[in-house]
């Protein structure tokens, strides 16, 4: 009798499945415009005759991810650890993002790159706010260990959204700009609707699980040793990956790939690899922990970039395709690992703000180095860029190696 009461009920299992569906839907829907802006939009600008500096300028649209900590306290203040409120914020932001894509219809890559960047910035601002709300929702609904384990689901769903976007762009190869934008809206709407499955009420949890720590103000949280290790990991390992990743759109176009081929490689192929990478990284973290996985990612990236730098000559289609697949796979591995470490670290009334602060700094690093990649490859060439990327990734592996291990294998 007593043992039976500890078994999960059918309702609990159904609620958990609906939560997984909703969490996956949020990240899949968010991935559609994010990957379009990151992978396809720079290539579209380049094909329209824009120079590399202008094509890479579109990465400025990612600044809302770097600045979301500025309005994360407002989201926390509205949410107050209440799952239904955070859920409502997520759904409203996703709902506004779908028609927000229509703003791209007013401009052309050939004549309005700056206006396109501005419209994309507003769209990403909505997506960034949705991710803040989802973090608050997760902290209101799940204990720290379960939040950390959900990172692999988020990464896999993110890859799935990018994969669907890439297949759609591939199917519309050489289509008009307006057709591409309408397609983007349809795909995002298809992924956003299942986000309604997010349960509005938290499952019953033991008191020991509900009593999460309530850390000090965010400023004190960020200057702690644990937070500095996460910031350092971003400033090294993620910086190296972003430096290499930011050069991919220019390399792909210069290698002679069409927009449809770029969609096939950067969105379809690379996100297909990303699905596998997210799954493998999740399994590895369950066995090894987050920091050891970060070491493996850093070492793999270092060796791969150095080997490519030594062997690269003329950048042809094979080199561009191989780099795209490898950098995207490593990027997904980093995403899952960093998310798991952040979600494990944050909690309490300011949990979403804490997570947004770390994510903002991480996004700022990625944005800056993605923009710098255009300047580095334009002035010094691909081998120098790859060597710099390798050095940054090696520093990240060294930092992760020296980081203390947590008792929970997901940390």
C-alpha positions as CSV (number, residue, x, y, z in Angstrom):
1,X,0.0,0.0,0.0
2,X,2.7,2.5,1.0
3,X,4.9,1.6,-2.0
4,X,2.0,2.0,-4.4
5,X,1.5,5.6,-3.3
6,X,5.1,6.4,-4.5
7,X,4.5,5.2,-8.0
8,X,3.9,7.8,-10.7
9,X,0.3,8.1,-11.6
10,X,-1.0,8.1,-15.2
11,X,-1.8,11.8,-14.7
12,X,1.8,12.5,-13.6
13,X,3.2,10.7,-16.6
14,X,0.8,12.5,-19.0
15,X,1.7,15.9,-17.5
16,X,5.4,15.1,-17.9
17,X,4.9,14.1,-21.5
18,X,3.0,17.3,-22.2
19,X,5.7,19.4,-20.5
20,X,8.4,17.7,-22.7
21,X,6.3,18.4,-25.8
22,X,5.8,22.1,-24.8
23,X,9.4,22.7,-23.9
24,X,10.5,21.1,-27.2
25,X,7.9,23.2,-29.1
26,X,9.2,26.4,-27.7
27,X,12.8,25.7,-28.7
28,X,11.9,24.3,-32.1
29,X,9.8,27.4,-32.9
30,X,12.5,29.7,-31.7
31,X,15.1,27.9,-33.9
32,X,13.3,28.7,-37.1
33,X,13.9,32.5,-37.3
34,X,17.1,32.2,-35.4
35,X,18.7,29.8,-37.9
36,X,17.3,31.7,-40.8
37,X,18.9,34.9,-39.6
38,X,22.2,33.2,-38.7
39,X,22.6,30.9,-41.7
40,X,20.4,32.0,-44.6
41,X,20.1,35.8,-44.2
42,X,23.9,36.6,-44.4
43,X,24.1,34.3,-47.4
44,X,21.1,36.1,-49.0
45,X,22.8,39.5,-48.4
46,X,26.0,38.2,-49.9
47,X,24.3,36.8,-53.0
48,X,22.5,40.1,-53.4
49,X,25.9,41.8,-53.8
50,X,26.6,43.0,-50.3
51,X,30.2,42.9,-49.1
52,X,31.3,40.5,-46.3
53,X,31.3,43.3,-43.7
54,X,27.6,44.1,-44.5
55,X,26.6,40.5,-44.7
56,X,28.1,39.7,-41.3
57,X,26.6,42.9,-39.8
58,X,23.3,41.0,-39.6
59,X,24.8,39.2,-36.6
60,X,24.0,42.5,-34.7
61,X,20.4,41.3,-34.7
62,X,21.5,38.8,-32.0
63,X,22.1,41.7,-29.6
64,X,18.8,41.1,-27.8
65,X,20.2,37.8,-26.6
66,X,23.2,39.6,-25.3
67,X,21.0,42.2,-23.6
68,X,18.1,40.2,-22.3
69,X,19.4,40.4,-18.8
70,X,18.3,44.0,-18.9
71,X,14.6,43.1,-18.9
72,X,14.8,39.6,-17.3
73,X,14.1,41.2,-13.8
74,X,10.8,42.5,-15.2
75,X,9.9,39.0,-16.3
76,X,10.8,37.6,-12.9
77,X,8.9,40.4,-11.2
78,X,5.8,39.5,-13.3
79,X,6.3,35.8,-12.8
80,X,7.1,35.7,-9.1
81,X,7.8,31.9,-9.4
82,X,4.3,31.3,-10.7
83,X,4.4,28.8,-13.6
84,X,1.1,30.0,-15.2
85,X,2.4,33.6,-15.6
86,X,5.7,32.5,-17.1
87,X,3.8,30.2,-19.4
88,X,1.6,33.1,-20.6
89,X,4.7,35.2,-21.3
90,X,6.2,32.4,-23.4
91,X,3.1,31.9,-25.4
92,X,2.5,35.7,-26.0
93,X,6.0,36.2,-27.3
94,X,5.8,33.2,-29.6
95,X,2.4,34.4,-30.8
96,X,3.8,37.8,-31.7
97,X,6.9,36.4,-33.3
98,X,4.9,34.6,-36.1
99,X,3.4,37.8,-37.6
100,X,6.6,39.7,-36.6
101,X,8.4,37.7,-39.3
102,X,6.1,39.5,-41.8
103,X,8.2,42.7,-41.2
104,X,10.9,41.2,-43.4
105,X,8.5,41.4,-46.4
106,X,8.9,45.2,-46.5
107,X,12.6,45.0,-47.5
108,X,14.9,43.5,-50.0
109,X,18.4,42.0,-49.4
110,X,19.7,44.0,-52.3
111,X,18.5,47.4,-51.1
112,X,17.6,47.2,-47.4
113,X,20.2,45.3,-45.5
114,X,20.2,47.7,-42.5
115,X,16.3,47.7,-42.3
116,X,16.3,43.9,-42.5
117,X,18.8,43.8,-39.6
118,X,16.6,46.1,-37.6
119,X,13.5,44.0,-38.2
120,X,15.4,40.8,-37.4
121,X,16.6,42.4,-34.1
122,X,13.0,43.1,-33.0
123,X,12.1,39.5,-33.9
124,X,14.9,38.1,-31.9
125,X,14.0,40.3,-29.0
126,X,10.6,38.5,-28.8
127,X,12.4,35.1,-29.0
128,X,14.8,36.2,-26.3
129,X,11.9,37.2,-24.0
130,X,10.3,33.8,-24.6
131,X,13.4,32.0,-23.5
132,X,13.6,34.1,-20.3
133,X,10.0,33.1,-19.6
134,X,10.7,29.5,-20.2
135,X,13.6,29.5,-17.8
136,X,11.3,31.0,-15.1
137,X,8.7,28.4,-16.0
138,X,11.3,25.5,-15.6
139,X,12.5,26.8,-12.3
140,X,8.9,27.1,-11.0
141,X,8.0,23.6,-12.3
142,X,11.1,21.4,-11.9
143,X,13.9,20.8,-9.4
144,X,17.5,21.7,-10.4
145,X,18.5,18.2,-11.5
146,X,15.5,17.8,-13.8
147,X,16.1,21.3,-15.3
148,X,19.6,20.4,-16.0
149,X,18.6,17.1,-17.7
150,X,16.1,19.0,-19.9
151,X,19.0,20.8,-21.7
152,X,19.4,17.8,-24.1
153,X,15.7,18.0,-25.0
154,X,16.1,21.8,-25.6
155,X,19.1,21.3,-27.8
156,X,17.5,18.5,-29.8
157,X,14.3,20.5,-30.4
158,X,16.4,23.5,-31.4
159,X,18.1,21.3,-34.0
160,X,14.7,20.0,-35.2
161,X,13.4,23.5,-35.8
162,X,16.5,24.4,-37.8
163,X,16.3,21.2,-39.7
164,X,12.7,21.9,-40.7
165,X,13.6,25.4,-41.8
166,X,16.5,24.2,-43.9
167,X,14.3,21.6,-45.7
168,X,11.8,24.3,-46.4
169,X,14.4,26.7,-47.8
170,X,15.9,23.8,-49.8
171,X,12.5,23.1,-51.3
172,X,12.2,26.7,-52.3
173,X,15.7,27.1,-53.8
174,X,15.9,30.2,-56.0
175,X,12.4,31.3,-54.9
176,X,11.6,35.0,-54.4
177,X,12.3,36.7,-51.1
178,X,8.6,37.0,-50.3
179,X,8.1,33.2,-50.8
180,X,10.9,32.5,-48.4
181,X,9.5,34.8,-45.7
182,X,6.0,33.3,-45.9
183,X,7.5,29.8,-45.7
184,X,9.4,30.9,-42.6
185,X,6.1,32.1,-40.9
186,X,4.3,28.9,-41.7
187,X,7.1,26.6,-40.3
188,X,7.4,28.7,-37.1
189,X,3.6,28.6,-36.6
190,X,3.6,24.9,-37.0
191,X,6.1,24.5,-34.2
192,X,4.7,27.2,-31.9
193,X,1.2,25.7,-31.6
194,X,2.3,22.6,-29.6
195,X,3.8,25.0,-27.0
196,X,0.2,25.3,-25.7
197,X,0.8,21.8,-24.2
198,X,2.9,23.3,-21.5
199,X,1.1,22.5,-18.2
200,X,-0.1,25.5,-16.2
201,X,0.3,23.9,-12.8
202,X,3.4,22.5,-11.1
203,X,3.5,18.8,-10.2
204,X,3.5,17.9,-6.5
205,X,7.1,17.8,-5.2
206,X,8.5,16.8,-1.9
207,X,9.3,19.7,0.4
208,X,13.1,19.0,0.2
209,X,12.9,19.6,-3.6
210,X,10.8,22.7,-3.3
211,X,13.2,24.4,-0.9
212,X,15.6,25.7,-3.4
213,X,18.3,28.1,-2.4
214,X,17.5,31.8,-2.9
215,X,20.8,33.4,-3.8
216,X,21.7,37.0,-3.3
217,X,21.2,39.8,-5.9
218,X,22.3,39.0,-9.4
219,X,25.4,41.2,-9.1
220,X,26.6,39.0,-6.2
221,X,25.6,35.9,-8.2
222,X,27.7,36.9,-11.2
223,X,30.8,37.6,-9.2
224,X,30.8,34.2,-7.5
225,X,33.5,31.7,-8.5
226,X,31.0,29.3,-10.0
227,X,29.6,32.0,-12.3
228,X,33.0,33.2,-13.3
229,X,33.9,29.6,-14.4
230,X,30.8,29.6,-16.6
231,X,31.6,33.0,-18.0
232,X,35.2,32.0,-18.7
233,X,34.0,28.9,-20.5
234,X,31.9,31.0,-22.8
235,X,34.7,33.6,-23.3
236,X,37.0,30.8,-24.5
237,X,35.3,27.7,-25.9
238,X,32.2,29.5,-27.3
239,X,34.3,32.4,-28.6
240,X,36.4,29.9,-30.6
241,X,33.4,28.2,-32.0
242,X,31.7,31.5,-32.8
243,X,34.8,32.8,-34.6
244,X,34.8,29.8,-36.9
245,X,31.0,29.7,-37.2
246,X,30.7,33.3,-38.2
247,X,32.9,32.8,-41.3
248,X,30.8,29.9,-42.6
249,X,28.2,32.0,-44.6
250,X,30.9,33.9,-46.5
251,X,32.9,30.8,-47.1
252,X,29.9,28.9,-48.4
253,X,29.0,31.6,-50.9
254,X,32.6,32.2,-52.0
255,X,32.9,28.4,-52.5
256,X,30.2,28.5,-55.1
257,X,27.2,27.1,-53.1
258,X,23.8,28.2,-54.0
259,X,21.2,29.4,-51.4
260,X,19.5,26.0,-51.6
261,X,22.8,24.2,-51.2
262,X,23.6,26.4,-48.2
263,X,20.2,25.6,-46.7
264,X,21.0,21.9,-47.3
265,X,24.4,22.1,-45.6
266,X,24.0,24.8,-42.9
267,X,20.4,24.2,-41.9
268,X,19.4,20.7,-43.0
269,X,22.6,18.8,-42.8
270,X,24.2,20.6,-39.9
271,X,21.0,20.6,-37.8
272,X,20.6,16.9,-38.6
273,X,24.1,16.4,-37.2
274,X,23.0,18.8,-34.3
275,X,20.2,16.4,-33.4
276,X,22.7,13.6,-33.0
277,X,25.2,15.8,-31.2
278,X,22.5,17.0,-28.7
279,X,21.5,13.4,-28.0
280,X,25.1,12.2,-27.6
281,X,26.0,15.2,-25.4
282,X,23.0,14.5,-23.1
283,X,24.1,10.9,-22.7
284,X,27.7,11.9,-22.0
285,X,26.7,14.3,-19.3
286,X,24.6,11.7,-17.5
287,X,27.7,9.5,-17.4
288,X,30.5,12.0,-17.0
289,X,29.1,15.4,-16.0
290,X,29.0,18.8,-17.6
291,X,32.6,19.9,-17.1
292,X,34.2,16.7,-18.4
293,X,32.1,17.0,-21.5
294,X,33.2,20.6,-21.9
295,X,36.8,19.3,-21.8
296,X,36.1,16.8,-24.6
297,X,34.4,19.4,-26.7
298,X,37.3,21.9,-26.3
299,X,39.9,19.3,-27.2
300,X,38.0,18.0,-30.2
301,X,37.5,21.6,-31.5
302,X,41.2,22.4,-31.0
303,X,42.5,19.4,-32.9
304,X,39.9,19.8,-35.7
305,X,40.6,23.5,-36.2
306,X,44.4,23.0,-36.2
307,X,44.2,20.1,-38.6
308,X,42.0,22.1,-41.0
309,X,44.3,25.2,-40.7
310,X,47.3,23.1,-41.7
311,X,45.6,21.3,-44.6
312,X,43.4,24.0,-46.1
313,X,44.3,25.5,-49.4
314,X,41.6,26.7,-51.8
315,X,38.3,26.9,-50.0
316,X,36.1,24.7,-52.2
317,X,32.7,23.2,-51.6
318,X,34.1,20.2,-49.7
319,X,35.9,22.3,-47.2
320,X,32.9,24.6,-46.7
321,X,30.6,21.7,-46.2
322,X,32.9,19.8,-43.8
323,X,33.5,22.9,-41.7
324,X,29.8,23.7,-41.5
325,X,28.9,20.2,-40.3
326,X,31.7,20.0,-37.8
327,X,31.3,23.5,-36.3
328,X,27.5,23.1,-36.0
329,X,27.9,19.7,-34.2
330,X,30.4,21.2,-31.8
331,X,28.1,24.2,-31.3
332,X,25.2,22.0,-30.3
333,X,27.4,20.1,-27.9
334,X,28.4,23.4,-26.3
335,X,24.7,24.6,-26.2
336,X,23.5,21.5,-24.3
337,X,26.5,21.5,-21.9
338,X,26.3,25.2,-21.1
339,X,22.5,25.1,-20.7
340,X,22.8,22.2,-18.3
341,X,25.4,23.9,-16.2
342,X,23.5,27.2,-16.1
343,X,20.1,25.6,-15.2
344,X,21.8,23.6,-12.5
345,X,23.5,26.8,-11.1
346,X,20.4,29.1,-11.0
347,X,17.3,29.0,-8.9
348,X,15.1,30.9,-6.4
349,X,13.0,34.1,-7.0
350,X,15.6,35.6,-9.3
351,X,16.4,32.3,-11.1
352,X,15.2,33.4,-14.6
353,X,17.2,36.7,-14.2
354,X,20.3,34.8,-13.2
355,X,20.0,32.4,-16.1
356,X,19.4,35.3,-18.5
357,X,22.4,37.1,-17.2
358,X,24.7,34.2,-17.9
359,X,23.0,33.6,-21.2
360,X,23.3,37.3,-22.1
361,X,27.0,37.3,-21.5
362,X,27.4,34.1,-23.5
363,X,25.3,35.5,-26.4
364,X,27.4,38.7,-26.3
365,X,30.6,36.7,-26.7
366,X,29.1,34.7,-29.6
367,X,27.8,37.9,-31.4
368,X,31.1,39.8,-31.0
369,X,33.3,36.9,-32.3
370,X,30.9,36.1,-35.1
371,X,31.1,39.7,-36.3
372,X,34.9,39.7,-35.9
373,X,35.2,36.6,-38.0
374,X,34.3,38.6,-41.1
375,X,37.2,41.0,-40.4
376,X,39.7,38.3,-39.6
377,X,39.0,36.2,-42.6
378,X,38.9,39.3,-44.9
379,X,42.3,40.5,-43.7
380,X,44.3,37.4,-42.7
381,X,42.6,34.5,-44.4
382,X,41.0,31.2,-43.2
383,X,44.1,29.6,-41.7
384,X,44.8,32.4,-39.3
385,X,41.1,32.4,-38.2
386,X,41.2,28.7,-37.6
387,X,44.4,28.9,-35.5
388,X,42.8,31.7,-33.4
389,X,39.7,29.5,-32.9
390,X,41.8,26.5,-31.9
391,X,43.7,28.6,-29.3
392,X,40.4,29.8,-27.7
393,X,39.0,26.3,-27.6
394,X,42.2,25.0,-26.0
395,X,41.9,27.6,-23.3
396,X,38.3,26.5,-22.8
397,X,39.3,22.9,-22.4
398,X,42.0,23.9,-19.8
399,X,39.5,25.9,-17.8
400,X,36.9,23.1,-17.8
401,X,39.6,20.6,-16.7
402,X,40.4,22.8,-13.7
403,X,36.8,23.3,-12.7
404,X,35.6,21.4,-9.6
405,X,33.2,18.5,-10.2
406,X,29.7,18.5,-8.7
407,X,28.2,15.5,-7.0
408,X,25.3,15.3,-9.5
409,X,26.5,13.8,-12.8
410,X,24.4,16.2,-14.8
411,X,26.3,19.2,-13.4
